[in-house]
Amino acid sequence: MVKVAIIQLQPQAGKLDNNHAKAVSYIRQAAQAGANLAVLPEYHLGELPQAEGVNIRDFCIHWQKYLDAYCAVAKELGICIVPGSLAEIRSNEGEGAEKPVNATYFIDKDGQILGRYEKKNLWHPERGRVIPGKAPHRAFDTPLGRVGLLICWDLGFPEAFRELVADGAKMIVMPSYWKLTDAGEVGQKWNPESEKVFMNSALVTRACENTSAIVYCNVGGPKENGFVGCSQVTAPFLGCVWRAETSEEQMKIIELDMNVVVDAEYRPRPVAAQGSETTPSARPVLNRATPNSIDRLSKPFKCPGSSTPSRTSDKPARKRRKVNYTETEGGVDDKSETPWLTEERQALATRDVNRFPVFKVKDKEATFKQRFKIPVINKSGDAYNASRPAPTLGMRKGATFVVKPLHDPSGEFAIVLYDPTVDDIDEEAKPEKKEGENQQEEARPKLDEPIVHKSLADILGLKKEVESRPRVPVVIDPKLAKILRPHQVEGVKFLYRCTTGMVDKNAHGCIMADGMGLGKTLQCIALMWTLLRQSPEAGKPTIQKCIIACPSSLVGNWANELGKWLGQGTVTPFAVDGKASKAELTTQMKQWAISTGRSIVRPVLIISYETLRLYVDTLKDSPIGLLLCDEGHRLKNKDSLTWTALNSLNVSRRVILSGTPIQNDLSEYFALLNFANPDLLGSQNEFRKRFELPILRGRDAAGTDEDRKKGDERLSELSGIVNKFIIRRTNDILTKYLTVKYEHVVFCNLSQFQLDLYHHFIQSPEIRSLLRGKGSQPLKAIGILKKLCNHPDLLNLSTELPGCEHAFPDDYVPPEGRGRDRDIRAWYSGKMMVLDRMLARIRQDTNDKIVLISNYTQTLDLFEKLCRSRGYGSLRLDGTMNVNKRQKLVDKFNDPDGEEFVFLLSSKAGGCGLNLIGANRLVLFDPDWNPAADQQALARVWRDGQKKDCFVYRFIATGSIEEKIFQRQSHKQLLSSCVVDSAEDVERHFSIESLRELFQFKPETRSDTHDTFKCKRCRPDGSQYIKAPAMLYGDTNTWNHFVNDGEKGQLSKIQDLLIRQETQERDVSAVFQYISH
């Protein structure tokens, strides 16, 4: 893709310096906008004076000064420039007077002149005043490809374009000074805009017939003064890519995809059928053909390219006389020139060319009897030995192979992954055989080996000396080593040691379980690039092909990351992004699967889990060196189709990327480990019997002390096995690289409407029977309470909470009865009122952006109504959105100039991999049973690239079921929470006592979570009098604790203005605060 800046400049007559300064100003604007090439019009410093008596020399004498100035500007700004045309004084030998030439240049971004062209076809006002160019048209190589130059009236001469294209030109740049008045009175009488018609049609025609792009920059000015404008870019297939709509002075940057020229050169040509009457030879000759044109057509065509013979001497050509043979044959004189006389023929013998002897062929018999001599000039050197014996057949030694690593291991930024002097381990010593065994082996008769099985070298006793190549260090590419942070270097070393069998020669897989934002993608790219390019054997790669499996929304992101870190064009990935048809994709997948060695042009396949599952039969027979599974917790179910399909691939090395590898239970943990390293932990039954059941019994609420002891022993044994293949670092490492993060747990009081509904529900007969162990739907009751904590409008109160009409406020109208009233009633929910005030304050006093996350799309609907009623611009991403549109939505929100400052996000759809650094505030409106889901969502804004301090808010309804969920997340456990939203898990992990505790409601408390801490840093009323000495991210007991005591309390001194404003209200009861650093 080439960005071309066309500068349709209007020069002021006679003001060369002013015109030059204005041109430079436009070039600077073009460079700032990312243009690769800036083009100025012909005579952009001013048209040649046409008045009688005006000295043209004074106008043209300073051309070198302006040319040097343009070279300096190109080097300063890093942009290529075609500076229109410059009128340059040259000596005209034929006329004895000085006249200018009209020349243009191509200046590259380093300020070097790569090409020059003097205008050959002059417009009628120039004839007699300007010297035409004589050099043939030539193209030249530039950073933008092969380019040719033409000027203005050259547009009317197709042969000029053909010469440039024959010389390889892909782009033709044409500065021009063309006005409407150039048509003359006759042309303007027929059509005042006839010149415009000619330009537009000719430029498209030249581009299509010559399969080249044309950049045409004309002079600008008012139409009433005859200016036409019409600067444009044309290309084959596309026709006019862009055209100036007006004649006024302007600059436009056009993106031109040069691949269209490549495709046009190879487009199929129409072929006439045999016997058809439409062949070129059968077409009638136009009546207006002249004898001269007919003569030209009768001659064989010669391409006007570099093969055209041209004279290299300036001397006049020697006259050639025709010899008349008519008299000797008795014919008639053919009126030819005078024949050569005898004296003239004899004079030819004295010429230098005839003094040297004529070469004669030597006698074959005499020549073949002579001894062969090597035809070298210098036979006295050491390299030539005339007496050396002839080489023996088959004994030529191979070329000496210089063994060296791809990158210098002693370089400045060298990171060595494999050092043969340290990492090479000798094979275990084989057990020595006993003497008796040796004697038995010697006593065994040896069979004579048939001679037919021996090679010629064996028979002759000539064995080639095969030297084993020494191993070389494996070093990370320096361009990656410069940007890797220390923890990422450690991660790449871990990945390399695991995948190459240096940890365990029978295991070649691992799990990269770093927390969100630590750069798992970059570490895996460094591993993949190293394996594709290097191995301990010099000159050989470790792998040939790699597959990256990821969620469909991240396919494009992975392709972008490869170009970002390795450089555009370094590696060409095969990204299956859904744009190709099914037939095309099937063909491409088959080609990728069968390609080997040098035929592999796209070594990296980036594909979604769902698509990979469809094409696993095509790929499973192809050896694949490395499989990277991003968001690898998709493989947590060993019985799933995705796990089974990916496990059937012929992959020698497997890496799982997941910021949350242990989301729910040990069976998922086994599925991931068994995928990365098959058979490392035995079969699933063996694992369940030896590890899972004892550990779960030890974690069970009803377990005995013996069960807990045995569970801890099994957990320690399991950790010792798997810790060699899993690496886990937390986000605390990022504190030295990222901005400060303030994370708050905001405890929000329920509104009076919510309080009444909550009391009504937990005292209902259904809940009472459930707590007595008779109910069978605990999940339904939990879901109702979770929705009620968000907003009553999420429930159908008449069916889900029957008999609750007594709790309705006076202004309550059911959602289905509100008609066109789209205004959300925030005062029905305590959390919604807090959120409403936060959004208003952000819009009023800051330029921050905020992300709102919820587990329910119904809650996102309420957010959307709130934003619409308040006039806030918002964007929404949930599971219903097309995957191809998600990245565009994220890019739009991250744009600093975007009007939308609220991003509505479903935690399930957008929790994985999204980068929302355009926002620095985030609200998690409701907690999830799975702490990993919350952690994924919270990591969307505080990550690499964030420039502002981040503020994260987790809303919890005070004293409600949400506090119970949050407490289970906060408890320190060696494994993540053993609770998932399924009936089997709830029944197993929630005893009756646990369910009773879950449905307890404490409306009078400021924070039930804080009450369970029995915090020694806080007074009985909850106010903190000892500041937290050291905060641990996973333990809220170590965070700062604040209670809302009004405008004079401690909460009024907190760093965040959105929290401080809540001291004037009573909707926030308490706040926990964590500060990253």
N, C-alpha and C positions, 0 to 999 in steps of 0.2 A: 504494500500500500504506500503510495507516494502522495505527500501533501504539497500541492502546488499553489503558490500565492500569485495571482494575476493582478498586477497593479495598473489599472487603466488611468494613467496619469494625464493631466492637462498641462503642458508646458507653457510658460510665459515667454513671449518673444523677446530674445536678446538677454534674458536673465539666467545665465548658465548656472551661477552659484546657487541662486534661489531654487531652481529646478532640481539641482543635485541634492540640496539639503532636504527638500520635500521627498525625493525618492528614497533617501537613506532613512527618513522617518518611517515611511511605509514598510521598508525592509525590516526595521527593528520590530514593528508591530507583528509582522509575519513570523519572525523568529520566535517571539514570545508566545505566539499561538501554536507553535510546534511545526511550522512549515519546513519542508526539505528543500524547496526551490522557490526563488522569487524571480519573476519575469517583468521587465519594464518594456514600454513600447519603443518603436523606432523614433529616432530624433527626439528622445525624451528630454534632452537638454535644450531643445529649441530647434525649429525647422530652419534649414539653410536659407539665408537671406536671398531674395530674388530680385531686389531692386538693382537698377543699373548703377554702376560705379561703386558698389559696396565691396569692400575687400573681404573675400571669403576666408582668406588666410587668417585674419584676426579671429574669426569665429571658430576655426578648427585647430589652431596651433596648440591649445592646452589639453588635447585629448588624453595625453599620457598621465597628466595629473589626476584626472577623474578616474581613469582606469585603475591607477594605483590605489586611489581612495576606495573604490569598490572591492578590490582585493583585500584591503585591510578590514573593511566591514565584514566581509565573508568570513575571514579568519576569526574576528572577534566574536561574531554571533554564531559561528558554526552552521552556516547555511549556504547552499549553492545559489549563485546569482547569474542570470543572463541580463546584462545591463543594457537592454534595448539595443541601440546601435550608436556608434560614435563616429562622427565625421573626422577622418584623419587625413592630414596633408601627406601626399606622396609625390615624388618627382615623376612627371610624365615625359619620358625621353622623346617620344614621337612629336610632341607639340612644343616642347621647350618651355612650357609654363607649368606652374604648380597647381594641381587640382586635387580635391579630396577623394578618398574612397569611403564608402559606407560599410563599416565593419561591425560585427557583433562577436561576442566572446562567451565562453562558458567558464565560470570561475567556481572551483569546488570549495567545500567548507573549510579547507586549510589555506585558502587564499591563492591557490595555484591555478594558472590558466591551462585548462585541458584542451580547449579547442577554439578555433578562430575561423570566421567565414567572411569573405568580402562579397557584397551583393553583386550578382552577375546580371540579373534582368532588371534594368532601370525603368522607372516610370517616366513618362514623357517630360515632366518638369526637370528631371535629373539629367536627362541626356544632353551631352555637351557641357555640363557643369560638373559631373561626377565621373570618375574613371570606373568602368565595370571590372569586376573581378574575373580572373582567368583560370584560377586553380579549379581542378575537378571537385565535385561534391564528395566530401569524406565524412564518415561518422567517427566517433571516438568514445572510448570507455570512460564512464563516470561512476560515482557512487550510486547513481540512480539507474544504472544500466547503460546501454549503448545509445548515444544521443546524436542527432544531427541538427544543424542550424540552417534556417532559411530566413529571408527578409521580405516581407510585404508582397510585392508584385511577383515574386517567385511562385505564389499561389496559382498563377495562371499557367504554369509550365509543369505538366505532369512528369516530364523526364527528370526534373530535379529531384522529385520525391522518389522516383524509381532508383536513381543512383544511390541515394542515401539508404534506402531499404536493402538494395543489393549489397551494400557495405555493412549490413547488420544492424541498422538503426531501429530501435524499438519505440523511441519517442522523438518527435521533431518539434523543435521550439521555434516559433516565428514571431519576432517583434514586428510591428506594423504601424505605419502612419497613413491611414486610409480614410478618406472623407467622402460624403455623399456627392460633393461637387466634382469628384474625379470622373464621373460618368459623362461630363460635358453637357452642353445644352441639348443635344439630340437625345441622349439617354435619359436625362431628367424630364424631357418632354413626354416620353413614353411612360416613364415610371420614376417619380422623384426619389424612390428608395431602391432603385435598380442595383446600386452597389451593395446594398445590404442583402438583397436576394442572391447576388453572385457569391458573396462571402459565405453566407450560411450554407448554400448548397455545395459550393466547392470544397469547403472544409470537411463536411461529412463525406463527400465523395472521395477525397484524397485519403481519409482515414480508412474507409472501407476497402478501397481498391488496392491499397498498399499494406493493409493489415498492420498499421502502426498508430500510436496515439499522437495527436497533434495538440500542442499548447499554443494558442494564438492570442497575443496580447496587443490590442490596438490602442491608439491614442484616445483620450477622453476629452469632452468639452460640450458646450451647449449645442443642441440640435439646430437652433436657428443660425448658428455659425457654420453649419455644414458638417459637424461631427456626427459620426454614426455609432461609435462604440463597437458593439458586437464582439467584444473579447469573449473567447469561448475555449472549451476543451472538448475534443471529439475523439471517438475511439471506435474500432470495429465492433460489430454487434450492437453496441449501445447507441451509436449515432452521436448526438449532442449530449454530453454529460452535463455541461453547464454553459449558459450563455448570459452575458450581461443584458438585462432588460432595458436599461437606459444608456444614454451616451455620456452621462455625467461622470466626473472623476470618482473612482471607487476602487476598493481592494476586496478581493474575494479569495478565500482559501478553499480549494477543491481537493477532495480525497479521490485519487485515481488508482484503481486496482489494475496493476500491469499484467496480471494473469490473463486478462481478456485478450491481450496481444498474443500471448503464447498460445491460447486456445484457438485464436483466429488463424494463426499460421498453419494449424493442423486440421482445420475444418474440412469436411469432405467436399470435393468439387463436383459439380454436375457433369455427367458424361452422357453424350448423345448416343442413342441406340443405333445399332448397325442398320444401315439402309435408311436412316432418317433423313428427311429433307432439311432438317434444321441445323446441319453441321456448318461450321464456320465457312467452309469452302463453298457451300451452296448458297450462302447469303448474297443478295445483290449488292453490288458496289454502289456507294452513294453517288448521285449525279454531280455533286460539287467537288469530286476528286480532281486534283490537278495532275499533270504529267509527272511533276516532281514527286508527289506522294505515291503515285503508282510505281515509279522506279524504286522508291524506298521499300514498298511492300514486296516487290519481286526479289529483293535481296534476302539472304538468310539472316534471321534475327541474331544479334549479338547483345548479350547482357551488358548494360552500361555500368559495370562494376569495376573492381580493382584489377580484373584480368584484361581490361581494355588497354591495348598498346598505346603508349604515349611517348612522344619524343623527349629525349633527355638532353639533347643538344640545342643550343640557341642558334647554331649556324644554319644558313639556308640549305634546303634539301638539294642534293645533287641531281642535275637534270639527267633524265634517262631518254635515250633515243631509241626509236623503233627501227628494227632492221627490215628493209624492204626486200622480200624474196620474189617479188612478182616477175622480175626480169629473168631469173633463173628458171622459173616454171613456165615462162611464156605467157604470163598473165598480164593484166592491165594494172597500171599504177593506181594504188589505193589512196593517193593524196596524203601519204604519211610524211613524216618529217625526213630530213636529209639522212641517208644511210651513213654508217661509219666508214671512213676511208681506211686504206691499208696502213697509212702512216699513223693514224690514230690507234689502230689496233696494236701496232708494234710498240707504241708508247706505253701501253698497259703493262708490258713485261717488265718495265723498269720500276713499277710501284713496289713499295715495301712488302705488300702482302704476297707478291709473287716471287720474292727473292728466297724465301725459305723452302726447303725441300718438302715434297709431298710425302705423307706417311705411307709406308709400304708394309704389308702384312708379312711377318716372318715365316720362314719355312717351318711347317708343323713337325717334321721328323727331327730336325735339328733342335727345335725348342723342347720337345718332350724328352730328349736324351739328357738335357741338362738337369743338374740337381736343383730341387726346389729351394727357393730362398724366401724367407718371410719378407713381404713388401713393406718394410719400415725404413724410414729415412735415416734415423740415428741407430746404427748397428753397434756403436761403441759403448753404449750405456750398460748399466748393470742388469737391466731388465731383459736384455737380449743375450742369449748364449747359443751360438751356432752349433756347438759340439754336444749339447745336452741330448740324452737319449730320448727317443720317442715315447710318449706316455703309453703305459700298458692299458689294455682294454678293461674297463670296469674298476680301475684303481684311482680314478680322480677323487680327490678329497673334497668334501663339501665345504661350502663357504663358512668362514668363522662367524659364529653368532655371538655378538657382544651382549652379554647378559647384564641388564640394568633395569631398575624399576621405572615405572611410567613417570613418577614424580620424585623429586629429590628428597630423600628422607632426612637430610640435614638442612633443609631450607628454613627460611625465617618462620613460616607459618605451618611447618610440616607437622602433621598428626599421624603417627604410625599406628596402623591397626594390627599389623603382623610383622614381627621382626624374627627372621629365621635364626638369629643367634640366641634368641630367648625362648621363642614359642615352639621351636621344633623339639618334639619329644621322640626319642628313639623307641622303636617297637620293643615290646616286652621280650625279654630274653626267652628263647625257646628252651624247653626242658631238655637237658642233656640225655642222650641215649646211653644205655648200659653197654658194657663191653660185649656181653653176650649177644645183644641185638645187632651190634655192628658186625660181629663174626658171622651171624646168620645171614645178614645181607650180603656180605662178601662171598659166602658160600653158594649163594643162589646163582645159577647159570644165567649168563647174559645172552640174550638173543641178538643175532647179527641184524643190524638195521639194513633194510634193502637200500641199494644205492639210488633207486628211483625217488626215495624220499629225501635225498640230500640235495642241497643247492649246489650250484657250480662253485661258489666260494668255499663251501665245505669240502668239496671234492679236491679242489686245488690247494686247500689249506690257507685260503686268503680270507680272513675274517676282518670286516671293517671295524675300526675302533669306534665304538659308540660311547661317547662320554655323557654321563648323566649331568643335566644342567643344574647348576646350583640354584637354590631358591632365592627370591628377591623380596625385599620389604614391600608391603602393601600400604600405600599412603593416600590419605583423603585428598581429593582435588583441592589445590590451594585456594581456588575461588570460593569453595565452600568452607574451607578451614578458616578463612578470614572472618566469616560471619557467624560461625558456630559459637555459642556461649559455653562456658565450662560444663554445665550440667548436660548440654546437648552433646558435647564431645564424649562424655562418659556414657551417654545413651547409645551413641553410634558404636563405640567400642563394645558395649554389651551386645548389641544386635549382631555385630560382625562375628564375635566369638561364639554366640549361640548358633547362628545359621551356618557357620563353617565347621561345626563339630569340634571346636576347641574346648568347649566345656564338657561335652559328652559326645564321643564319636558316634554313638547310636542315636543321638537326638539332634535335629537340625531346625528346631523351631523355638519360638519364645512369644511372650506377651509383653507388649509395651503399654504399661498401665499408668503412664504419667497423668497427672491432673490436667484439666482443661487449660489451654493457653501456654503450655510448656514447650510447644514446638514439636509435637510428635510427627507432623507431616514433614518438616525439614529434616529431622533425623532419619526418617525412612527414605527420603529422597537421596540423602548422602549415602546410605547403605546401598540402595539400588544402583546408583551411579558407580559406586566403587566396584560392586560385583559385576556390572556390565562391562567394565573397562579393565579390571585388574584381577590377578590371582598370584599366588606365590610362584607360579611358573611364568617367567617373563614372556610377554607378548601374547598371553592367552587370557581371555576373560573367564571369570568363574561361572557366569550364567550367560545365556544368549537371549532369553525372553523372560518377561516379568508380567504378571497380571496384578492390577490394583482393583479390588472389589470394594465398593463403597455404596452408600445410599444414592439413589438416583439424583438427588438434589446437589450432590457434591462431585459429580463427574466433571462438570466444567471447572469447578474450583481446583481439582487436582491437576487438570491440564494447564490452568493458569499458573499454579504453583511451580510446575516443572519449568515453564518458561521464565518465571520470576527468578528462581534460584539458580538454574543452570544456564540461563541465557536463551533468547529466542533462536530457534534453529539448531541448538545443540543436540537435542533429541526430539524426534518427531513421534508424539504419542498417537495411538489409535484410540480416540475417545469416542465411545458409543453413546452419543448424546440424543438419540432418537430422531435425528434429522434425516437419516437414510431410510429408504423403503425396506421392507422385509426381505425382498429378493436381493437387493444390493447388499444388505447387511449379511445375509447368509453367504453370499459369494466372498465378501471380504473376510468373514470369519474363517472360511475354509482356506483361503489363501494365507491368512496369518498362521493358521495351525500347521500347514505343511511347509512353511518357509523355514529354511535352516541356513546357517553360515552367512555368507555374504548376501544371500537373497533376503535377509531380514532387514527391511528398511524402517519398520516401525516396531521397535523391540518392546515397547510398553503398551499394554492393553488396559485401558481404564473403562470399567464397565460396572453397571449396577448389579446388585445381588439377583434381582428378578431376571434381568436379561441374561446374566451368566448361567442361571439355572436352566434357561431355555436352550442354550447352545452348549451345554456341558458334554453332550454326545459328540459334538464336532471337535471339541478341544481335548477330550480325555485321553486320546491316543498320542497327543503331542507332548514331548517332554518340556516342562516349564521349570525354569530355574528358581523362581521366587514368586510367592503369592503373598500380597499385602492385603489384609482384611481391615479396612477402616470401619470405625464404629462396630468393632467385632463382637459386641454383646448381642448382635443379631444371630450369632452362632451358639447361643447359650442353651438351645434345646437340641439335644443329640438326635432326637427322632424327627426333627423338622426336615422338610424337603430341601431347604437351602443347605443345611449342614451335610446331609447325605450327598447332595449333588457336588458340593465343593470338595468333599472328602474323596470323591471318586476321581478327581483330577490327578494327573501324573506330575505331582509337584514334589520337588526334593527339599525345598525350604519354605517354611510358613511363618509369617509374623502376624500377630493379631494386635490391632491398635484399639484401645478402649480406655477412656478416662475413668470408666466405672466397670471394671471386669466382674466384680462380685456384687451383683445387684440384689439377689434375693436368697439363694441357698447354694449348698455345696454341689448339688447335681449340675447346676449351671457351671460352676467352677470346673467340675470334671469334664463337661462337654468342651469347654474352651481349651483346657490343657490337653485333652486327648486329641483334639483337632490339630493343635500346634505340634505336639510330639506324640504320635500314636503309640499306644502300648506302654507309655512311660509309667502309668499308674495301674496297669492291668486292665481287665475288662470292667464294665460298669458294675456288675454284680460284686466283683472282688472289691472294688473301690467302696461300694455302698456298705458292704459287710465290714470292711476293715476300718474305714475312716468316717463315712457320712453318718451312719447310725450312732456310733459312740459319741461323736461330736454333738449331734443334735440332741441326744439324751442329756448330755451335759449342759446344753443351753436351755432345755425345757424348764418351764416354771415349776413343774412337779417332780423334777429330777432329784435323786439322792446325792449325798456327798460322794459316794463311790462312783456314781455316773459322772459327776463333774470332774473327778480326778482322772478317770479313764478318758474322758473327752479331752481334757487338757493335754494328756500324753499323746493321744492320737493327733491332735491339732499340731503339737510340736513336731511330731514325726512327719506329718504332711508338709509343714512349712519347710523342714529341712530338705525335702525332696524337690519341691517346686520353686523354692526361692532362687535356685540357680537359673531358672528360666523365666522369671518375671521380674520386671523392674518397675518400681512405683516411687514417684517423687510427688510431693504436694506443691500447691501454688505458693507456698512460702518462699520458694526459690525466686519467684518473680519479683519479690518486693524491691530488690535492688535495681530492677530494670523498668518497672511500671510505676505509674502514678499512685498516689495514696488511695486506698479504698476504705470507705466508711460503710460498714454493713450494720443494719439495724433490724432488730426484731421488734416490731411495733404491735403492742397488745391493744386492740381496739374494743371498746365496750359495745355490746349489742344495743341497738335502738330499743325503745319500749315495745314497738310492734314485734321485733324479733324475740325479745324476752318473753312476751306473753305466748307467742307461738311455740317457743322452745319448752317452756313449762308445760304447756298443753300436751306436747308430743311425748315427753319423757314420762308423763303421768298417765298416759293412755294405757288401756288394757293390753294392747299388743306388746308394748315395751315391757310391761310388768311380767307378762307370761314369758317373754324372751329371757329376762333376767332370772327367771325361775328354771330355766333350762328347757322350756317347752317350745320355744319359738324355733323356726327353721330358716329364717331370712334375716340374719344379722346385717348382711351387706346392704340390703334395701334400707334398713333403718339408719345405717351409717351414712349412706348416700343422701338421704333426706336431710339429716342434720348438717352435713357439709354444705349442701346447697342453701339451706336456711341461713347459715353463717355468712354467706356471700350476699344474698338479697332474697327477700320473700317472693319476688316476681319469678324466680327460677322454679317455683313449685306450683303445681295445680292444687291450691289449698282445699278445694271442695272434695277432691278425691284422695289426695295424699295425707291431708290433715282434717278428716271429717270432724265436724262439730266445733271448729275453731272460730266461728263467726263472732263470738263474743270478744275476741281479741282484735277485731278490725278497728282501725282508727276511723275518725269521722269522715276524713276525706278519701278513704280507700275505695278504689274502683278496680275490679278485676281487670287484668291486662286485656282480655278479650272484649271487654266492654268499653274500652277507652277510645275506640274508633281511630280517628286520625291524630289523636294526641300522642305525639312521639316523644314528648318530654319525659325523661326518666325521673322518678321520684327518689332522689338520693337520700332523703331523710328517713326512708324506710330501713336503711342499713347503716350501721355505725362505720363499717369499713368504707362504704361508698362515699359517705360524707367527708371522711379524711382524704380520700383520693380526689374528690371534687375540689377541695381547698388547695391541695398540692398542685394540681394542674393549673389552677388559676394563678397561683403564685409564680410558678415556672414561666407561664406566658407573660406575666406582668413585669417581673424583675430580672429575668435571666434570658439567655439565648440557648439554654440547654435543651436537649431532646431526651425523651423518656420512653422506655419499653414497658408495656403492661402485659404480664403473663398470667394465664389462668389455665387450670386443667379442664375447664368446661367451655365449649364453644358458646353455650348460652350466656355465660358471663361476658364473653367477648362481644356478644350482641348488645348487652347492656352498656359496655364501654363505648361501642360505636354510636349508640343513641346519645350517650352523654356528650361525646365529642361533637356530634352533629348539632345538638341543641345549644352547645356553648360556642359553636363556630370554630372549633379546633380542627386543623388539618390532620388526618390520620391515615395510616396504611395498615392493612390487615393480612396476616399470613396464618392459615390453618390447613388442616388436612385436605380440604376441598380444592386447594389451589393447584393448578398445573405445575409440574416440576420445572418446566422450562422457564416459567415466569417468576419463580422464586428469587433467583439471583438478580434479575432486573429490579425486583421490588426492593431487595436489600441494598443494591447500588443506589437506587433513587433515595432511600432513606439516609444513607451514609453521605450523600452529597451535602456539603455545608450550606449551599445556597438553596436547598429544598425548603418548601413552605411547610411540609408536614413535620410536626415535632412529636407526634405520638405514634408508636408502633405497637399494634395489637398482635400478640403472639400466642398461639396454642403451644403448651409445653410439649405435647407429644409430637407435633408436626415440626416445630422449629427448635427443639432442644439440642439437636446434634449438629455441631459443625458450623452453625451460622455465626457470622462475624458482624456484630452491630455496633462497631466502635464509633459510629456517628452519634450515638447517645452516650451520656455519662450518668444517667439515672435509670433505675430499674425497680419495678414493683412486682413482687411475687404475691399475687392476691390471695392464694389459698395453698396450703401445704399438700404434699403427696405422701402416701404411705412409703413409697420407695425414696430414700434419701438421695439416691443417685440421680433420679429425675430432677429433683430440686437443684442439685449441684450443677447439672448440665445447663439448666435454665439460667442459673445465677451467673454463669461464666460467659454470657454473651457479650458483655460490655467491657469487663475488666480483662483485657488481653493485649497482646502486642499491637501497637499502632495507636493505642489510646493516648490522647494528649492531655485530657482533663482529669481532675480528681473525680473518682466515681462514688456514687451514693446508691446503696442497695437497700431496699425496704422489703421485709417479709411480714405481711399482715397476718396476725393471729387473733381470732375472736377470743376475748378474755373469758376464762373459766369454762370454755366450751369443749367440744370434742376435738377441735383443732389444736388445743393445747395438749391433749393426750397424744395426738399424732406427732406433734412437735417434740414431746418428751421422749417418745420412742426413738426419734431420729437423734436426739441429743445424747442419749445414754452411750457411754463408752462401751464398744463391743469389738472383739477381735475380728468378727465378720460383720458385714453390713446387715441391716435389719432382716430378720427371718420372716417378715410379714409381707405378703402380697395380696392384691385384691382378688382372692379366689376363696370359695367356701371351704375347700379342704384345708388351706393354710390357716384360715381364721379359726376353724374348729380345732386344729392341732395346736396352735400357738396361743390362742386366747382361752384360758380357762373361764369358768363361770365368774370367778372373782375378777378376772381381767375385764370381762364384759361389763360387770357392774361398775367397775372403776371407769370404764370408757364412757358410760352413759351418766356419770355423775356430773352435775352442773353446779358451779360455784359462782353465782353472779356477784357476790359481795367481795370477792378477792380482786386485788389489783393485778396479780399474776400468779396463777396456780403453779406455773413452772418454777417461779422464784421461791414459792413456799416450799416446794419439794427439795430445793437446794439446801435449805437451812444455812443460808449464806452468813458467814462470820464477818464479812466486810460491810454488812448493811445492818441498820437498826431494825427493831421490830416493825416499825412502820414502813419498811422497805427502802428508806433513803440510804444511800451509800456514803460512808464516812471514811473508808480506806479505798484509795484508787487501785484498780487492778494492776498488780506488779508485772505480770506477764500474761498476755492473752494467747490462748490456744484456739485455733480456728474451729476445731471440731468439738470444743467443750464450752458451752455458753456459761457455765459456772464461773469461768475465768474472765468473762467480758465485763465491761462497765455496766452497772445497773442503775437505772433512773426511774423514779416514779413521778407522776404528774402532780406536783404540789402547787401549781399555779404559776403566775408570772414571776414570782420571787424564788421559786424553787430551783433545784439543780438542773432540771430539764431546760430552763430558759438560758443556760450557759452552754448548751451543746453546740457543736460546730455547724450543724446543718440548719439553715434558716427554715426549711419546711417543717422540721420537727419543732423548732422553737415556737413557730406560730401556733402550734397545738396547745401550748400552755394557756391560751386564752379560751380554749374550749374544754369540754369534759369527755370527748370521744376517745382520747388516748389515755389509757390508765398507766402504762409502764413501757419502758424501752430498754432493750439490751443493745449495747454498742460494741462493735469490734473495729479496731483501727489496724490496717495491715502493717504499717511501719511509720 
